[in-house]
Amino acid sequence: MEKTLTGQAAASRRNLLMFLLPSLAGILLFMTPVSYNGDLTIMIAVLAKGLQALLAGWLTTIVTVLITLSAAISLLASLLRPAFITNSRFLNTLFNVRPVWLLSRLLGATFVLMVFTQSGPEMLYSGDTGGLVLNDLLPVLFAVFIFAGLLLPLLLDFGLLEFVGTLLTGLMRPVFRLPGRSAVDCMASWLGDGSVGILLTSKQYEGHHYTQREAAVIGTTFSAVSITFSLVVLAQVKLEHMFVQFYLAVCVAGIVAAIVVPRLPPLCWKKDTFINGEPRPANDESTPAGYSRLGHGYALALARAGKVQGLGQVARTGVHNALDMLFGVLPVVMAFGTLALVVAETTPLFTWLGLPFVPLLELLQIPDAAAASETIVVGFADMFIPAILATSIESDMTRFVIAALSVTQLIYMSEVGALLLGSKIPVNIVELFVIFLLRTLVTLPVIALIAHLVF
């Protein structure tokens, strides 16, 4: 009996340490603000920047090889179904993809080879389209995916989400109709990078922690733009001195959108079932009798930590995460990001789509309404384009509104939209565009109101 009690105490201490140490490391890496080169960021982003600096002359070559390999192996898996792929659960999941994703990977490989060799139509490989995606965006994503993928198990596998989720369910459920653990996704995105939040959300969805509706809502609502990038956008419109007012507008408008947009189609039409089709059990987030919310979260965290069999298992999960993003998402970002930027740069489509916003901007008394309308829908292609176009507008208020709106619109195909499409989160490109428009319509009046208060 004494040996049994001793063994239970040892197991309890082991679970406590297994919960505390990796979870604290995850908080430090993903959620703790640090100052780096004068910018506020997180350690994952610092590590990613270090890797970019180390591989500076090779990153575009590495990314080109990865995207080309992804397309070639996926084509091989689809046509010939070799045993080394079909007999491996991970390789089969990674490379034996549906026709639409195979086409995306082939398209991404075609574009990346054209950009890398500077061949084909210039509109595809210029520095404003495919060149921007390959040379500026994909190296950043490559470095982020490496470290975020490898280290994400620190947040996912040791009980932190169970602990935080239980504590915050009382806020997240009634206000946003989401599990409490989704607050971690938001924090990782807000302090670090939206791509980290999408990776985290996708893995939670695949792990049966989020339903289809919850994953779609979190991916399109809580994968927020980092503070660092918000500063870059604000600097582009020459309003750095108004960062406090600007970020207040972004936060207030973002919270309003997070409450309103998920209650509208298409997000409200998503099924509340997990990836395997099963519904969420009733009262699965309720606190059992005899437990406080804190005590229940602590017990769930220790139980989750107790399931970790060893560091080898965690390392394999991290490697799988990183490879999944590198081979599965980079080609999709290249394909959809390039197409969106080509449309934005070579056609008046986004200008035409912005025309219906002129009366709304005039109603909100935003100066230079016609010029501002041309920047609104083009943000769907790339978040930074509205800020670039806004530099020619004289009104500080209008530039303020355009900059804040471009950040709160959230979904842009050169990164976040393509990442969502490349993940298993259940959204398609039409739904993303509708959500983008809804976020625009909801956040624009809020930002305009704050702009009138501060100008």
Secondary structure, DSSP 4 states (H G I P E B T S, - for coil): -HHHHHHHHHHHHHHHHHHHHHHHHHHHHHT--EEETTEEE-HHHHHHHHHHHHTTTTHHHHHHHHHHHHHHHHHHHHHT--HHHHT-HHHHHHHS--HHHHHHHHHHHHHHHHHHHT-S-HHHHSTTTHHHIIIIIHHHHHHHHHHHHHHTHHHHSSSHHHHHHHHHHHHHHHHHSS-TTHHHHHHHHHHT-HHHHHHHHHHHHHTTSS-HHHHHHHHHHTSPPPHHHHHHHHHHTT-GGGHHHHHHHHHHHHHHHHHHGGGSTTGGGS-SB-TTSPBPPTTTTSPPTT--HHHHHHHHHHHHHHT---HHHHHHHHHHHHHHHHHHTHHHHHHHHHHHHHHHHH-SHHHHHHTTHHHHHHHTT-SSHHHHHHHHGGGGT-THHHHHHHTT---HHHHHHHHHHHHHH---TTTHHHHHHHSSSS--HHHHHHHHHHHHHHHHHHHHHHHHHH-
